[in-house]
Amino acid sequence: MEITDSINGSAIRILFSNNLRRLRSLQNISQLTLANQAGLTHNFINDIENCKKWVSPQTIAKLATVLRVEPYQFFLPEARANAAGDNVFSVYLDDFSDSLQKMVGDLKKRYLHEEEEEEN
């Protein structure tokens, strides 16, 4: 692909639409859920993913917030997005691991009274 092909408006719209669908699917979020959480309509999300509508910077920010991605990720070619996927996955995995460890610690304190036993 030549540089001029990647700069035209329709290529950017297709890239954005494909990445929105991919990022939403990776998180197992429906169009309806995404729309509700972003304060948009289901039809609008569907139109974006089908390249029928374009988005404002404010809408990009809303979508990025709900999908927990950086706005620039909507504009990465698939090969670069896949390469960055490992980094994004590791962030989510670290966050999940931290949350799980906290939850287990809280449950141990609450039900097993481990902290009290250790002090005695």
N, C-alpha and C positions, 0 to 999 in steps of 0.2 A: 504494500500500500504506500502510495506517495504521500508526502507531507500535506499537499493540498487536499487530498481525499479525506484525511483525518480532521481537517479544520472546518469543513463545510457543516452547515447547521444540521442537516439531516443525519449526518454521521454522529454528531454529538448527541442529538436527540435519541437515536437508536442506542448508542452507548449508555446513556443515562437510563433509558427504559430497561434495557437488559440487566444492568447492574442493580437497579431497584428490585426487579423481580428476583434476581439471584440472591441478593442480600436478605430480602424478605423470606425467601424459601429456605435459606440456610438457617434461619432462626425459627422456622416452622410457624411463621406468623401469616395469617390469612389477610387478604386485601381488606376485609371488613374490620378486622382487629387493628390493622395499621391505620386505616382511615379514622376509626374512633379515637385511637390514642393520639393521633396527630391533629385532630380537630378538622378533618377533611371528610368528604363523602366517598363512599365505596365506588361510585361511578367515576369520580375524579381519579382515584388511584388506578382503576381499570383503564381509563383513557390515557393516563401517563404511561402505563406499562405497554399499551398498544400504540404508542407514538401518536396519539390523537390530540393530546394536550401537552403544553409545556409548563414549566414551573417557575415561580419567582424565587429569588434567593431566600425569602422567608420560608417558603414551602420546603426548599431543600434543607434548611436548618431544622424544620419540624421533623421531616422524614429521617434525617441523620440522628436526631435526638432519640426518636422512638426506636430506631434500629441499632442504636449505640455504635455508630460508626462516625468517622470524620467525613464532612461533606465532600472532600476531594475524592473519596473512594467511589462515588457515583460516576466519576469520569476516568477511572483507570481502565485501560484495555484489559481484557480477560486474562491474558498471560501474566500481566503485572499484578492483577488482583489475586490470581491464584498463588503467585509467589508470596504475596503479602498475607495470604490466608493463614499460614502457619503462625505468623506473629500475632494476628488477631485471635486465633484459636488459643494460643498460649495465655493471652491476657484473660480471656474468659475462663480458661481452666484454672488459672491462679486465683481469680476472684471466686470461683465456685469452691475451690479447695479451702480458701480462707473462711468462706461462709460456712462450709460444712464443719470445719474444725471448731469454729465458734459455737455452732449449734450443738455439737456433741459435748463440748465443754459445759455449755449451759445446762444441757440435759443431765449430765453427770452431777453437777452441783445441785440441781433441783431434786433429782430422784435418788441418787446414790449417796449424797452428802459426802462425797470424796474429800472435799476441801476441809470439812470439819474433822474427818477421821485422820487426815494427814497432820493436822495441827495438834491432835491429842497424843 
